[in-house]
């Protein structure tokens, strides 16, 4: 352990992996925020914390099962001239589920009030189940990234723990912002659709660089920030005009 702490290359891989894990966790936090928003207010924070706690547990368990994880990439069957593995099937299933979930939320936002009433216990169980399904997919993606960057299991686990702690701190303000700005929620749902499509493409062996998706999201977020700033300035201008009158 002392040798690891004194090795600059280990610290470099730890910092690089931590940053990447945080970036890869953005879609996880957005999904948590939107899914938990359907719960009563007093249950939202526990649902987000349980979801991130489960994500942490899954990622550490997968890191300790690297030998088994490698077997997920072994050929399972061939269809349409494409050889599928268990990893491909997990990505396909997770991507389709994410597209379905985001599309359903978009439909509710456009056609309904987006807040259908459900029994609290059943709603909480449903939300946790959905979070678990996506945690499996996001954790698989995260661990594969960790294995490709760091050489030491201790470094991988430390980076994953730090990233999840950052996500736990960020989850609450992100959730409040998304809930308080409906247009940003629609943008976040569109982002989840893109991530789902990327997962499905990966399942069919058509890899889409996450950098392109995040770049598109950053640009769309910048445009949305300008729209929010414009709306704020107009409200302030109307308020000043009303006070003068």
Secondary structure, 3 states (H helix, E strand, C coil): CHHHHCCHHHHHHHHHHHHHHHHHCHHHHHHHHHHHCCCCHHHHHHHHHHHHHHHHHHHHHHHCCHHHHHHCCCEEEEECCEEEEHHHHHHHHHHHHHHHHHHHHHHHHHHCCCCCCCCHHHHHHHHHHHHHHHHHHHHHHHHHHHHHHCCCHHHHHHHHHHHHHHHHHHHHHHHHHHHHCHHHHHHHHHHHHHHHHHHHHHHCCCCCCHHHHHHHHHHHHHHHHHHHHHHHHHHHHHHHHHHHC
